[in-house]
Amino acid sequence: MALLGLDLDRSPVRREDTPPTSSATSPPETAGDIVKPTAIGNDSRQETVWKGADRGKTTVPRVGEKRTKSYGDYYKGNALQQLLNATEYFVGGVGDRRQRRKLEKRESLEEIAPRKRKQTIKSETSAEKISDKKSTERRKQIKEHSEPKPHNESEQEQSGEQNGCTPWFLSHEMSKNVKITWSFFDPEADNKPKELELTSAYTLVNDRLDRYVMKNPQITPREVYLLYPLFDYQEKYLLAECKLNAWFNPIADIARVMELTATVYMPEKARKKVIDFDNPSNCLIKRWDDAVNRHDGDQLVQLIEEYNSLVAKLRKNGQMIQHIRQRKTFPQLLVHEIMNQCYLRGVLPDYRKLRSYKAFSNYVYGELMPSFLSRAFNQCNLSHTKVFIDLGSGVGNCTIQAALEYGCESYGVEIMDHASRLCRLQTEEFEKRCAIWGVRHGAMKFFLGESFVDNAPVQEVIDRSDVILVNNYLFDSELSKKVVDLFSNLKTGTQIISLKPIVPPGYTISWGHPESILSRMKCTRYTYGENDVSWTSKGGFYYITEVLPHINEEYLRALPARSQRTRGKELVLNAFTNNV
Ligand SMILES: C[S@@+](CC[C@H](N)C(=O)[O-])C[C@H]1O[C@@H](n2cnc3c(N)ncnc32)[C@H](O)[C@@H]1O
């Protein structure tokens, strides 16, 4: 999904980066050592009284002899000379007090050099060892995911699952299977009415033809149709190679649909025709990959026909519907791919306007990615019996994913008009895509064009929610305070996922307000990884805050009483102490 938002990684210029200025006119930070120069500048031919490195000794350097500068030498001369001296001092002089003390302790510079080198080599070796270990682990991981895993046919028949990850178009998340605890697959999916108007992939390419390469005569834009597994629906595509700036790639999109259909909906024998881990060289996806690399458009069209006839046959004899009725799990990737399809078709064509917010305001737009959400929802034990709400739901991604992946009752509230409009489009597309993939979702409701503040129906949902999401990364302090007020009546056990802590760091219970909901919250910090959020490719922190049945004793810690402060002990407040 696209990066929407500001570059939030900008940070103010660090103080250490500021070069020394005419502060050079003030002495470096070594005031304890008094130097009484008798000579101006560095003229070693003149007699100099040294203190510092050779504290207490009086040395007269010989003519031409090189000597280590004392700090006193650095603030001699006029302003310009002192500035130059200061530069030298900070860049490589003896200014570092600790360093200088070390120098004083050691007998000679020659002795230091080998020791330092030894130290550096030691630390380099350990760093190498770590990075070596990391890269070995990484190689192992990649190998595990990309190498076809041996199949135990009988086990597979029993569970009706595929374990492996495909080496081609689907990502590694393929290995994560979610246990089906509610009717995720619609057992009657093949008996649904046939008329559905979906946003087709054809429109996405046709509307932005300038983003597609037509130079290669082998790949001319061609209309093709792709069959879906259960519903009698075929999506129209315009097959074309895309330029770098094209956000929709029809060739990859088709491959993902074929691969997902085979992995989730086809019985073993048919699946192997599309993806075969044991003998990949001849399966359809491998031939597709090769044809893409050869820019062989005719072959791509032929492969789509081959795939369509396989799907038509399996659909006709009811093998695919039977297969999903037996499934006990579904791959998380199916959820992520349906989300991806809806986002590409419903949101992306018009996403630019989402950027039209006031910088650093509460309305800055940014998104949490499906894999991150799956992890966070899992940590909160979201399930089909629970209630979820996203406060500031944007185009509805999080609400939709919670309803689809966990089958829970799912709500979203969004104030901005454009995000609300895209949310409507995306939800419509989502309903239809669920039908063609034969999956169901929990009840969903959005409060669009409305604020979550002072909103009675929203407050009613918040009060009975089990999991609340608030992407408060850029909420200002006023809105953050209002958000906390919304949580006053949360039930015990409710969990809040947020990007900034709900309980302020260093919070202690004020005995004037022990009844504040914050006193009953436990806020835990977690780390998200690269590409988990849309506003940065780097990792960061997120928080899960749980409402406890009792006061969180951690917040009872306060400043120790004056009598105890000297003892250096921390005082734990309790009902018998009154010193806050
Ligand atoms: C950073 S986006 C989060 C979108 C989505 N929840 C996600 O994490 O992918 C925050 C959203 O909160 C919305 N928002 C800010 N203040 C709001 C309010 N008082 N009521 C409802 N929505 C609000 C903004 O318009 C924006 O769309």
PDBQT file of the ligand as one rigid body, heavy atoms in Angstrom, charges set to zero:
ROOT
HETATM    1  C1  LIG A 601      -3.388   7.926  11.047  1.00  0.00    +0.000 C 
HETATM    2  S1  LIG A 601      -4.991   7.698  10.403  1.00  0.00    +0.000 S 
HETATM    3  C2  LIG A 601      -5.326   6.026  10.830  1.00  0.00    +0.000 C 
HETATM    4  C3  LIG A 601      -6.100   5.240   9.793  1.00  0.00    +0.000 C 
HETATM    5  C4  LIG A 601      -6.316   3.771  10.185  1.00  0.00    +0.000 C 
HETATM    6  N1  LIG A 601      -6.899   3.645  11.473  1.00  0.00    +0.000 N 
HETATM    7  C5  LIG A 601      -5.017   2.998  10.181  1.00  0.00    +0.000 C 
HETATM    8  O1  LIG A 601      -4.361   2.941  11.214  1.00  0.00    +0.000 OA
HETATM    9  O2  LIG A 601      -4.635   2.414   9.143  1.00  0.00    +0.000 OA
HETATM   10  C6  LIG A 601      -5.883   8.603  11.639  1.00  0.00    +0.000 C 
HETATM   11  C7  LIG A 601      -7.272   8.927  11.209  1.00  0.00    +0.000 C 
HETATM   12  O3  LIG A 601      -7.970   9.469  12.326  1.00  0.00    +0.000 OA
HETATM   13  C8  LIG A 601      -8.907  10.402  11.829  1.00  0.00    +0.000 C 
HETATM   14  N2  LIG A 601      -9.357  11.270  12.934  1.00  0.00    +0.000 N 
HETATM   15  C9  LIG A 601      -8.656  12.229  13.577  1.00  0.00    +0.000 A 
HETATM   16  N3  LIG A 601      -9.450  12.806  14.514  1.00  0.00    +0.000 NA
HETATM   17  C10 LIG A 601     -10.652  12.202  14.478  1.00  0.00    +0.000 A 
HETATM   18  C11 LIG A 601     -11.868  12.361  15.209  1.00  0.00    +0.000 A 
HETATM   19  N4  LIG A 601     -11.982  13.258  16.178  1.00  0.00    +0.000 N 
HETATM   20  N5  LIG A 601     -12.905  11.554  14.897  1.00  0.00    +0.000 NA
HETATM   21  C12 LIG A 601     -12.796  10.611  13.918  1.00  0.00    +0.000 A 
HETATM   22  N6  LIG A 601     -11.676  10.431  13.191  1.00  0.00    +0.000 NA
HETATM   23  C13 LIG A 601     -10.611  11.208  13.465  1.00  0.00    +0.000 A 
HETATM   24  C14 LIG A 601      -8.112  11.126  10.738  1.00  0.00    +0.000 C 
HETATM   25  O4  LIG A 601      -8.955  11.778   9.827  1.00  0.00    +0.000 OA
HETATM   26  C15 LIG A 601      -7.336   9.960  10.114  1.00  0.00    +0.000 C 
HETATM   27  O5  LIG A 601      -8.022   9.439   9.008  1.00  0.00    +0.000 OA
ENDROOT
TORSDOF 0
